[in-house]
Amino acid sequence: ISSMVVAVGLTIAAAGFTGHYVLQAMKYMETQVKQVFQSLTKSAISGGYYRVLQPIKEK
């Protein structure tokens, strides 16, 4: 039973460290992701791709 408790504790610790580093990476990537989305929306609107999102009218 004690080995099981140790294994669970190590798993929780590993998950905590992983979550910490993932959050740090997300903070770093946030500005880059925002820039990519802004450039994509600008190019989509200027290129006319916004019409794809409009429903097709039936005849």
PDB file of N, CA, C and O in Angstrom:
ATOM      1  N   ILE A   1       0.831  -1.191   0.000  1.00  0.00           N
ATOM      2  CA  ILE A   1       0.000   0.000   0.000  1.00  0.00           C
ATOM      3  C   ILE A   1       0.874   1.253   0.000  1.00  0.00           C
ATOM      4  O   ILE A   1       0.548   2.235  -0.667  1.00  0.00           O
ATOM      5  N   SER A   2       1.973   1.226   0.738  1.00  0.00           N
ATOM      6  CA  SER A   2       2.824   2.420   0.806  1.00  0.00           C
ATOM      7  C   SER A   2       3.480   2.721  -0.538  1.00  0.00           C
ATOM      8  O   SER A   2       3.692   3.883  -0.884  1.00  0.00           O
ATOM      9  N   SER A   3       3.803   1.661  -1.299  1.00  0.00           N
ATOM     10  CA  SER A   3       4.387   1.912  -2.621  1.00  0.00           C
ATOM     11  C   SER A   3       3.360   2.550  -3.553  1.00  0.00           C
ATOM     12  O   SER A   3       3.706   3.349  -4.423  1.00  0.00           O
ATOM     13  N   MET A   4       2.104   2.190  -3.360  1.00  0.00           N
ATOM     14  CA  MET A   4       1.041   2.790  -4.167  1.00  0.00           C
ATOM     15  C   MET A   4       0.896   4.273  -3.838  1.00  0.00           C
ATOM     16  O   MET A   4       0.703   5.092  -4.737  1.00  0.00           O
ATOM     17  N   VAL A   5       0.987   4.618  -2.574  1.00  0.00           N
ATOM     18  CA  VAL A   5       0.885   6.016  -2.151  1.00  0.00           C
ATOM     19  C   VAL A   5       2.052   6.817  -2.717  1.00  0.00           C
ATOM     20  O   VAL A   5       1.871   7.954  -3.154  1.00  0.00           O
ATOM     21  N   VAL A   6       3.248   6.232  -2.711  1.00  0.00           N
ATOM     22  CA  VAL A   6       4.423   6.905  -3.271  1.00  0.00           C
ATOM     23  C   VAL A   6       4.248   7.107  -4.771  1.00  0.00           C
ATOM     24  O   VAL A   6       4.572   8.174  -5.293  1.00  0.00           O
ATOM     25  N   ALA A   7       3.737   6.087  -5.471  1.00  0.00           N
ATOM     26  CA  ALA A   7       3.527   6.201  -6.915  1.00  0.00           C
ATOM     27  C   ALA A   7       2.506   7.292  -7.233  1.00  0.00           C
ATOM     28  O   ALA A   7       2.698   8.072  -8.166  1.00  0.00           O
ATOM     29  N   VAL A   8       1.436   7.346  -6.466  1.00  0.00           N
ATOM     30  CA  VAL A   8       0.418   8.383  -6.678  1.00  0.00           C
ATOM     31  C   VAL A   8       1.011   9.763  -6.408  1.00  0.00           C
ATOM     32  O   VAL A   8       0.740  10.710  -7.146  1.00  0.00           O
ATOM     33  N   GLY A   9       1.812   9.880  -5.362  1.00  0.00           N
ATOM     34  CA  GLY A   9       2.443  11.164  -5.046  1.00  0.00           C
ATOM     35  C   GLY A   9       3.385  11.623  -6.139  1.00  0.00           C
ATOM     36  O   GLY A   9       3.394  12.798  -6.506  1.00  0.00           O
ATOM     37  N   LEU A  10       4.181  10.694  -6.664  1.00  0.00           N
ATOM     38  CA  LEU A  10       5.095  11.046  -7.757  1.00  0.00           C
ATOM     39  C   LEU A  10       4.333  11.433  -9.024  1.00  0.00           C
ATOM     40  O   LEU A  10       4.744  12.335  -9.753  1.00  0.00           O
ATOM     41  N   THR A  11       3.229  10.749  -9.276  1.00  0.00           N
ATOM     42  CA  THR A  11       2.411  11.086 -10.448  1.00  0.00           C
ATOM     43  C   THR A  11       1.823  12.486 -10.313  1.00  0.00           C
ATOM     44  O   THR A  11       1.819  13.255 -11.274  1.00  0.00           O
ATOM     45  N   ILE A  12       1.333  12.813  -9.134  1.00  0.00           N
ATOM     46  CA  ILE A  12       0.771  14.151  -8.904  1.00  0.00           C
ATOM     47  C   ILE A  12       1.854  15.217  -9.034  1.00  0.00           C
ATOM     48  O   ILE A  12       1.616  16.284  -9.600  1.00  0.00           O
ATOM     49  N   ALA A  13       3.043  14.925  -8.510  1.00  0.00           N
ATOM     50  CA  ALA A  13       4.145  15.884  -8.620  1.00  0.00           C
ATOM     51  C   ALA A  13       4.543  16.092 -10.078  1.00  0.00           C
ATOM     52  O   ALA A  13       4.781  17.221 -10.507  1.00  0.00           O
ATOM     53  N   ALA A  14       4.614  14.995 -10.839  1.00  0.00           N
ATOM     54  CA  ALA A  14       4.964  15.106 -12.258  1.00  0.00           C
ATOM     55  C   ALA A  14       3.911  15.916 -13.008  1.00  0.00           C
ATOM     56  O   ALA A  14       4.248  16.738 -13.860  1.00  0.00           O
ATOM     57  N   ALA A  15       2.643  15.686 -12.695  1.00  0.00           N
ATOM     58  CA  ALA A  15       1.574  16.446 -13.344  1.00  0.00           C
ATOM     59  C   ALA A  15       1.669  17.926 -12.988  1.00  0.00           C
ATOM     60  O   ALA A  15       1.408  18.787 -13.828  1.00  0.00           O
ATOM     61  N   GLY A  16       2.039  18.219 -11.756  1.00  0.00           N
ATOM     62  CA  GLY A  16       2.190  19.614 -11.342  1.00  0.00           C
ATOM     63  C   GLY A  16       3.312  20.312 -12.075  1.00  0.00           C
ATOM     64  O   GLY A  16       3.149  21.438 -12.544  1.00  0.00           O
ATOM     65  N   PHE A  17       4.463  19.644 -12.178  1.00  0.00           N
ATOM     66  CA  PHE A  17       5.586  20.239 -12.904  1.00  0.00           C
ATOM     67  C   PHE A  17       5.251  20.417 -14.381  1.00  0.00           C
ATOM     68  O   PHE A  17       5.579  21.441 -14.980  1.00  0.00           O
ATOM     69  N   THR A  18       4.595  19.415 -14.965  1.00  0.00           N
ATOM     70  CA  THR A  18       4.217  19.514 -16.375  1.00  0.00           C
ATOM     71  C   THR A  18       3.251  20.669 -16.592  1.00  0.00           C
ATOM     72  O   THR A  18       3.408  21.442 -17.536  1.00  0.00           O
ATOM     73  N   GLY A  19       2.258  20.790 -15.729  1.00  0.00           N
ATOM     74  CA  GLY A  19       1.298  21.886 -15.840  1.00  0.00           C
ATOM     75  C   GLY A  19       1.961  23.239 -15.708  1.00  0.00           C
ATOM     76  O   GLY A  19       1.599  24.185 -16.408  1.00  0.00           O
ATOM     77  N   HIS A  20       2.927  23.338 -14.817  1.00  0.00           N
ATOM     78  CA  HIS A  20       3.650  24.598 -14.630  1.00  0.00           C
ATOM     79  C   HIS A  20       4.370  24.999 -15.916  1.00  0.00           C
ATOM     80  O   HIS A  20       4.281  26.148 -16.348  1.00  0.00           O
ATOM     81  N   TYR A  21       5.077  24.060 -16.519  1.00  0.00           N
ATOM     82  CA  TYR A  21       5.823  24.385 -17.727  1.00  0.00           C
ATOM     83  C   TYR A  21       4.906  24.641 -18.920  1.00  0.00           C
ATOM     84  O   TYR A  21       5.225  25.452 -19.789  1.00  0.00           O
ATOM     85  N   VAL A  22       3.772  23.954 -18.960  1.00  0.00           N
ATOM     86  CA  VAL A  22       2.805  24.211 -20.034  1.00  0.00           C
ATOM     87  C   VAL A  22       2.249  25.624 -19.907  1.00  0.00           C
ATOM     88  O   VAL A  22       2.119  26.328 -20.908  1.00  0.00           O
ATOM     89  N   LEU A  23       1.919  26.044 -18.692  1.00  0.00           N
ATOM     90  CA  LEU A  23       1.408  27.403 -18.493  1.00  0.00           C
ATOM     91  C   LEU A  23       2.454  28.452 -18.854  1.00  0.00           C
ATOM     92  O   LEU A  23       2.116  29.486 -19.430  1.00  0.00           O
ATOM     93  N   GLN A  24       3.706  28.202 -18.527  1.00  0.00           N
ATOM     94  CA  GLN A  24       4.768  29.134 -18.892  1.00  0.00           C
ATOM     95  C   GLN A  24       4.888  29.237 -20.412  1.00  0.00           C
ATOM     96  O   GLN A  24       5.050  30.330 -20.954  1.00  0.00           O
ATOM     97  N   ALA A  25       4.808  28.094 -21.096  1.00  0.00           N
ATOM     98  CA  ALA A  25       4.901  28.097 -22.554  1.00  0.00           C
ATOM     99  C   ALA A  25       3.705  28.815 -23.172  1.00  0.00           C
ATOM    100  O   ALA A  25       3.853  29.515 -24.174  1.00  0.00           O
ATOM    101  N   MET A  26       2.523  28.648 -22.582  1.00  0.00           N
ATOM    102  CA  MET A  26       1.338  29.311 -23.117  1.00  0.00           C
ATOM    103  C   MET A  26       1.447  30.822 -22.971  1.00  0.00           C
ATOM    104  O   MET A  26       1.029  31.556 -23.867  1.00  0.00           O
ATOM    105  N   LYS A  27       1.994  31.295 -21.873  1.00  0.00           N
ATOM    106  CA  LYS A  27       2.173  32.737 -21.702  1.00  0.00           C
ATOM    107  C   LYS A  27       3.107  33.289 -22.767  1.00  0.00           C
ATOM    108  O   LYS A  27       2.879  34.376 -23.297  1.00  0.00           O
ATOM    109  N   TYR A  28       4.153  32.544 -23.077  1.00  0.00           N
ATOM    110  CA  TYR A  28       5.114  32.977 -24.089  1.00  0.00           C
ATOM    111  C   TYR A  28       4.483  32.958 -25.474  1.00  0.00           C
ATOM    112  O   TYR A  28       4.733  33.855 -26.280  1.00  0.00           O
ATOM    113  N   MET A  29       3.672  31.950 -25.759  1.00  0.00           N
ATOM    114  CA  MET A  29       3.106  31.784 -27.092  1.00  0.00           C
ATOM    115  C   MET A  29       1.871  32.654 -27.324  1.00  0.00           C
ATOM    116  O   MET A  29       1.446  32.817 -28.467  1.00  0.00           O
ATOM    117  N   GLU A  30       1.292  33.211 -26.273  1.00  0.00           N
ATOM    118  CA  GLU A  30       0.031  33.946 -26.398  1.00  0.00           C
ATOM    119  C   GLU A  30       0.138  35.107 -27.376  1.00  0.00           C
ATOM    120  O   GLU A  30      -0.741  35.278 -28.221  1.00  0.00           O
ATOM    121  N   THR A  31       1.186  35.902 -27.280  1.00  0.00           N
ATOM    122  CA  THR A  31       1.316  37.054 -28.169  1.00  0.00           C
ATOM    123  C   THR A  31       1.535  36.607 -29.605  1.00  0.00           C
ATOM    124  O   THR A  31       1.024  37.235 -30.533  1.00  0.00           O
ATOM    125  N   GLN A  32       2.284  35.536 -29.800  1.00  0.00           N
ATOM    126  CA  GLN A  32       2.525  35.049 -31.154  1.00  0.00           C
ATOM    127  C   GLN A  32       1.245  34.507 -31.775  1.00  0.00           C
ATOM    128  O   GLN A  32       0.986  34.738 -32.956  1.00  0.00           O
ATOM    129  N   VAL A  33       0.444  33.792 -30.996  1.00  0.00           N
ATOM    130  CA  VAL A  33      -0.810  33.247 -31.505  1.00  0.00           C
ATOM    131  C   VAL A  33      -1.775  34.377 -31.854  1.00  0.00           C
ATOM    132  O   VAL A  33      -2.463  34.304 -32.873  1.00  0.00           O
ATOM    133  N   LYS A  34      -1.837  35.411 -31.034  1.00  0.00           N
ATOM    134  CA  LYS A  34      -2.710  36.555 -31.328  1.00  0.00           C
ATOM    135  C   LYS A  34      -2.307  37.225 -32.634  1.00  0.00           C
ATOM    136  O   LYS A  34      -3.168  37.605 -33.429  1.00  0.00           O
ATOM    137  N   GLN A  35      -1.006  37.371 -32.862  1.00  0.00           N
ATOM    138  CA  GLN A  35      -0.539  37.996 -34.097  1.00  0.00           C
ATOM    139  C   GLN A  35      -0.918  37.154 -35.306  1.00  0.00           C
ATOM    140  O   GLN A  35      -1.311  37.694 -36.340  1.00  0.00           O
ATOM    141  N   VAL A  36      -0.803  35.844 -35.186  1.00  0.00           N
ATOM    142  CA  VAL A  36      -1.157  34.960 -36.304  1.00  0.00           C
ATOM    143  C   VAL A  36      -2.640  35.071 -36.610  1.00  0.00           C
ATOM    144  O   VAL A  36      -3.017  35.177 -37.777  1.00  0.00           O
ATOM    145  N   PHE A  37      -3.499  35.050 -35.582  1.00  0.00           N
ATOM    146  CA  PHE A  37      -4.934  35.159 -35.817  1.00  0.00           C
ATOM    147  C   PHE A  37      -5.304  36.511 -36.421  1.00  0.00           C
ATOM    148  O   PHE A  37      -6.174  36.581 -37.289  1.00  0.00           O
ATOM    149  N   GLN A  38      -4.659  37.576 -35.975  1.00  0.00           N
ATOM    150  CA  GLN A  38      -4.953  38.892 -36.535  1.00  0.00           C
ATOM    151  C   GLN A  38      -4.559  38.946 -38.002  1.00  0.00           C
ATOM    152  O   GLN A  38      -5.299  39.498 -38.817  1.00  0.00           O
ATOM    153  N   SER A  39      -3.419  38.390 -38.352  1.00  0.00           N
ATOM    154  CA  SER A  39      -2.994  38.424 -39.749  1.00  0.00           C
ATOM    155  C   SER A  39      -3.890  37.537 -40.604  1.00  0.00           C
ATOM    156  O   SER A  39      -4.167  37.867 -41.757  1.00  0.00           O
ATOM    157  N   LEU A  40      -4.348  36.411 -40.051  1.00  0.00           N
ATOM    158  CA  LEU A  40      -5.235  35.537 -40.814  1.00  0.00           C
ATOM    159  C   LEU A  40      -6.584  36.196 -41.062  1.00  0.00           C
ATOM    160  O   LEU A  40      -7.117  36.110 -42.168  1.00  0.00           O
ATOM    161  N   THR A  41      -7.139  36.850 -40.053  1.00  0.00           N
ATOM    162  CA  THR A  41      -8.439  37.484 -40.252  1.00  0.00           C
ATOM    163  C   THR A  41      -8.326  38.658 -41.219  1.00  0.00           C
ATOM    164  O   THR A  41      -9.229  38.875 -42.027  1.00  0.00           O
ATOM    165  N   LYS A  42      -7.248  39.410 -41.153  1.00  0.00           N
ATOM    166  CA  LYS A  42      -7.072  40.524 -42.084  1.00  0.00           C
ATOM    167  C   LYS A  42      -6.946  40.017 -43.514  1.00  0.00           C
ATOM    168  O   LYS A  42      -7.546  40.590 -44.424  1.00  0.00           O
ATOM    169  N   SER A  43      -6.177  38.954 -43.729  1.00  0.00           N
ATOM    170  CA  SER A  43      -6.002  38.442 -45.085  1.00  0.00           C
ATOM    171  C   SER A  43      -7.277  37.779 -45.583  1.00  0.00           C
ATOM    172  O   SER A  43      -7.576  37.843 -46.776  1.00  0.00           O
ATOM    173  N   ALA A  44      -8.033  37.145 -44.696  1.00  0.00           N
ATOM    174  CA  ALA A  44      -9.274  36.503 -45.111  1.00  0.00           C
ATOM    175  C   ALA A  44     -10.307  37.540 -45.525  1.00  0.00           C
ATOM    176  O   ALA A  44     -11.009  37.348 -46.518  1.00  0.00           O
ATOM    177  N   ILE A  45     -10.412  38.634 -44.782  1.00  0.00           N
ATOM    178  CA  ILE A  45     -11.391  39.667 -45.114  1.00  0.00           C
ATOM    179  C   ILE A  45     -10.983  40.393 -46.389  1.00  0.00           C
ATOM    180  O   ILE A  45     -11.830  40.675 -47.237  1.00  0.00           O
ATOM    181  N   SER A  46      -9.717  40.693 -46.532  1.00  0.00           N
ATOM    182  CA  SER A  46      -9.285  41.417 -47.721  1.00  0.00           C
ATOM    183  C   SER A  46      -9.311  40.528 -48.953  1.00  0.00           C
ATOM    184  O   SER A  46      -9.448  41.027 -50.071  1.00  0.00           O
ATOM    185  N   GLY A  47      -9.182  39.218 -48.767  1.00  0.00           N
ATOM    186  CA  GLY A  47      -9.172  38.309 -49.907  1.00  0.00           C
ATOM    187  C   GLY A  47     -10.551  37.862 -50.328  1.00  0.00           C
ATOM    188  O   GLY A  47     -10.688  37.219 -51.369  1.00  0.00           O
ATOM    189  N   GLY A  48     -11.570  38.175 -49.567  1.00  0.00           N
ATOM    190  CA  GLY A  48     -12.919  37.797 -49.933  1.00  0.00           C
ATOM    191  C   GLY A  48     -13.333  36.431 -49.416  1.00  0.00           C
ATOM    192  O   GLY A  48     -14.389  35.933 -49.806  1.00  0.00           O
ATOM    193  N   TYR A  49     -12.554  35.814 -48.565  1.00  0.00           N
ATOM    194  CA  TYR A  49     -12.891  34.491 -48.066  1.00  0.00           C
ATOM    195  C   TYR A  49     -14.039  34.527 -47.066  1.00  0.00           C
ATOM    196  O   TYR A  49     -14.573  33.480 -46.700  1.00  0.00           O
ATOM    197  N   TYR A  50     -14.422  35.707 -46.627  1.00  0.00           N
ATOM    198  CA  TYR A  50     -15.519  35.804 -45.674  1.00  0.00           C
ATOM    199  C   TYR A  50     -16.827  35.338 -46.287  1.00  0.00           C
ATOM    200  O   TYR A  50     -17.754  34.993 -45.554  1.00  0.00           O
ATOM    201  N   ARG A  51     -16.927  35.317 -47.608  1.00  0.00           N
ATOM    202  CA  ARG A  51     -18.156  34.880 -48.268  1.00  0.00           C
ATOM    203  C   ARG A  51     -18.397  33.388 -48.062  1.00  0.00           C
ATOM    204  O   ARG A  51     -19.531  32.924 -48.180  1.00  0.00           O
ATOM    205  N   VAL A  52     -17.364  32.648 -47.763  1.00  0.00           N
ATOM    206  CA  VAL A  52     -17.515  31.219 -47.535  1.00  0.00           C
ATOM    207  C   VAL A  52     -18.391  30.969 -46.313  1.00  0.00           C
ATOM    208  O   VAL A  52     -19.075  29.948 -46.243  1.00  0.00           O
ATOM    209  N   LEU A  53     -18.379  31.874 -45.363  1.00  0.00           N
ATOM    210  CA  LEU A  53     -19.137  31.691 -44.140  1.00  0.00           C
ATOM    211  C   LEU A  53     -20.612  32.055 -44.294  1.00  0.00           C
ATOM    212  O   LEU A  53     -21.414  31.771 -43.405  1.00  0.00           O
ATOM    213  N   GLN A  54     -20.974  32.677 -45.406  1.00  0.00           N
ATOM    214  CA  GLN A  54     -22.361  33.049 -45.613  1.00  0.00           C
ATOM    215  C   GLN A  54     -23.140  31.843 -46.146  1.00  0.00           C
ATOM    216  O   GLN A  54     -22.596  31.050 -46.914  1.00  0.00           O
ATOM    217  N   PRO A  55     -24.402  31.698 -45.749  1.00  0.00           N
ATOM    218  CA  PRO A  55     -25.194  30.560 -46.241  1.00  0.00           C
ATOM    219  C   PRO A  55     -25.467  30.677 -47.740  1.00  0.00           C
ATOM    220  O   PRO A  55     -25.578  31.774 -48.286  1.00  0.00           O
ATOM    221  N   ILE A  56     -25.569  29.539 -48.374  1.00  0.00           N
ATOM    222  CA  ILE A  56     -25.831  29.498 -49.818  1.00  0.00           C
ATOM    223  C   ILE A  56     -27.336  29.669 -50.035  1.00  0.00           C
ATOM    224  O   ILE A  56     -28.149  28.989 -49.408  1.00  0.00           O
ATOM    225  N   LYS A  57     -27.688  30.584 -50.931  1.00  0.00           N
ATOM    226  CA  LYS A  57     -29.099  30.820 -51.225  1.00  0.00           C
ATOM    227  C   LYS A  57     -29.565  29.804 -52.263  1.00  0.00           C
ATOM    228  O   LYS A  57     -28.917  29.603 -53.291  1.00  0.00           O
ATOM    229  N   GLU A  58     -30.696  29.169 -51.977  1.00  0.00           N
ATOM    230  CA  GLU A  58     -31.255  28.213 -52.928  1.00  0.00           C
ATOM    231  C   GLU A  58     -32.109  28.956 -53.942  1.00  0.00           C
ATOM    232  O   GLU A  58     -32.720  29.978 -53.629  1.00  0.00           O
ATOM    233  N   LYS A  59     -32.143  28.436 -55.146  1.00  0.00           N
ATOM    234  CA  LYS A  59     -32.908  29.080 -56.227  1.00  0.00           C
ATOM    235  C   LYS A  59     -34.357  28.685 -56.182  1.00  0.00           C
ATOM    236  O   LYS A  59     -35.145  29.133 -57.016  1.00  0.00           O
TER     237      LYS A  59
END
